[in-house]
Amino acid sequence: MKAAICTKYGPPEVLEIMEVEKPVPGDDEVLIKIHATTVHVGDTKLRGFRPGMGKVQDFFFKPIMRFMVGFKGPRKKILGMELAGEIEAAGKNVQRFTPGDKVFAATEMNFGAYAEYICLDEHRVLEKIPTGISYEEAAPISNGGITALRFMRKANIQKDQKILIYGASGSVGTFAVQLAKFFEAEVSGVCSTANLDLVRSIGADRVFDYTQDDMTGHAETYDVIFDAVGKASPTLYRKLLKPGGIYLNVLKSSGGLKLKTEELSFLQSLMEQGKFKAVIDTRFPFEKIVEAHRYVDGGHKKGNVIITMEPEVE
Ligand SMILES: NC(=O)c1ccc[n+]([C@@H]2O[C@H](COP(=O)([O-])OP(=O)(O)OC[C@H]3O[C@@H](n4cnc5c(N)ncnc54)[C@H](OP(=O)(O)O)[C@@H]3O)[C@@H](O)[C@H]2O)c1
């Protein structure tokens, strides 16, 4: 099968599409033919060897990161953390799925979604795609959606509470806006001029343009401030948070690396009810994965960037 191999740490060009052996499912595993995957920020951070936690934290964390993920290049050579596809075969103990099921999944720290096929344990973060949702719409849900859900749960977001979501146009941000609305909060989103309409369209009650207004002079205060890109200034949240309010930053603990099937099932049910969807910025064919990484490295994607596995139509 074809897979994009991360040959070493570096710029997008270190990704090369090669032929590798097609995996064979174990007794508890399903073999999935991947139709769509994403360029997740986690993929670009690993490829570029950029922890992205802040200058000082990165300096101390990089040596540890080499031990954890590989010295000169990632030990997991096939990147890709999110996918959607069709089950082609199932191991003898598999009960939740049968061949032909359309599924979406997170691969977590095992990566592996930049390939035509992957094997996943049926009990991991894997669910059926709701009817009417395409592979491209389902692929980005697992990681970004679960991350946003975790922060909304951590904030214990309640009806009529005021929440400010900073960086509302990114993957985590667009999911967080929708979830906060689902929990009936009053949502304000912060993004740049070009994304104001997008953030409004996914449910934000109010939008603020960070390129025109630093907001620190606003009189309005919030019960919860969620920084979904880790770029809000400390002055902003100190001035705008109500006494006793909750400030959360996506770069700080999101509740551990291990995602839960229950979290994906919750999002699956919201998708079924038409209350949760992925915002898609651009779709790239698999052969253009280097370009796709270059685009995401720019740091301004709107929602999610999709990689489709079907060959490009000229
Ligand atoms: N996605 C996940 O599943 C996940 C999980 C855990 C942790 N994280 C971490 O969370 C962070 C965000 O991830 P993501 O996937 O949501 O990123 P992303 O989609 O790449 O974020 C891009 C968005 O950030 C906005 N942005 C950039 N600079 C900004 C600024 N100064 N102020 C306000 N908005 C700004 C951009 O909007 P403009 O173009 O308008 O600037 C763009 O829409 C990353 O550090 C990531 O590692 C992500």
The ligand as a Gaussian input file, in Angstrom:
#p B3LYP/6-31G(d) Opt

LIG

0 1
 N       -6.501000      20.050000      17.245000
 C       -6.366000      19.239000      18.293000
 O       -6.922000      18.158000      18.346000
 C       -5.473000      19.649000      19.458000
 C       -5.380000      18.809000      20.585000
 C       -4.603000      19.214000      21.666000
 C       -3.889000      20.410000      21.590000
 N       -3.984000      21.169000      20.469000
 C       -3.202000      22.417000      20.383000
 O       -4.115000      23.505000      20.294000
 C       -3.587000      24.511000      19.447000
 C       -4.635000      24.819000      18.394000
 O       -4.848000      23.667000      17.595000
 P       -5.785000      23.743000      16.326000
 O       -5.688000      22.425000      15.656000
 O       -7.113000      24.267000      16.681000
 O       -4.979000      24.844000      15.503000
 P       -5.277000      25.466000      14.116000
 O       -6.569000      24.960000      13.571000
 O       -4.070000      25.330000      13.261000
 O       -5.420000      27.020000      14.496000
 C       -5.415000      27.913000      13.465000
 C       -6.341000      29.052000      13.814000
 O       -5.738000      29.838000      14.842000
 C       -6.080000      31.183000      14.629000
 N       -5.063000      32.075000      15.142000
 C       -3.752000      32.081000      14.818000
 N       -3.134000      33.062000      15.498000
 C       -4.078000      33.663000      16.270000
 C       -4.050000      34.733000      17.196000
 N       -2.924000      35.388000      17.484000
 N       -5.195000      35.068000      17.811000
 C       -6.356000      34.420000      17.542000
 N       -6.450000      33.401000      16.661000
 C       -5.304000      33.026000      16.037000
 C       -6.136000      31.314000      13.130000
 O       -7.039000      32.314000      12.823000
 P       -6.571000      33.618000      12.027000
 O       -6.226000      33.168000      10.655000
 O       -7.774000      34.462000      12.105000
 O       -5.392000      34.182000      12.732000
 C       -6.595000      29.942000      12.640000
 O       -7.970000      29.889000      12.303000
 C       -2.282000      23.952000      18.871000
 O       -1.197000      24.466000      19.600000
 C       -2.403000      22.476000      19.088000
 O       -1.174000      21.824000      19.217000
 C       -4.766000      20.825000      19.415000

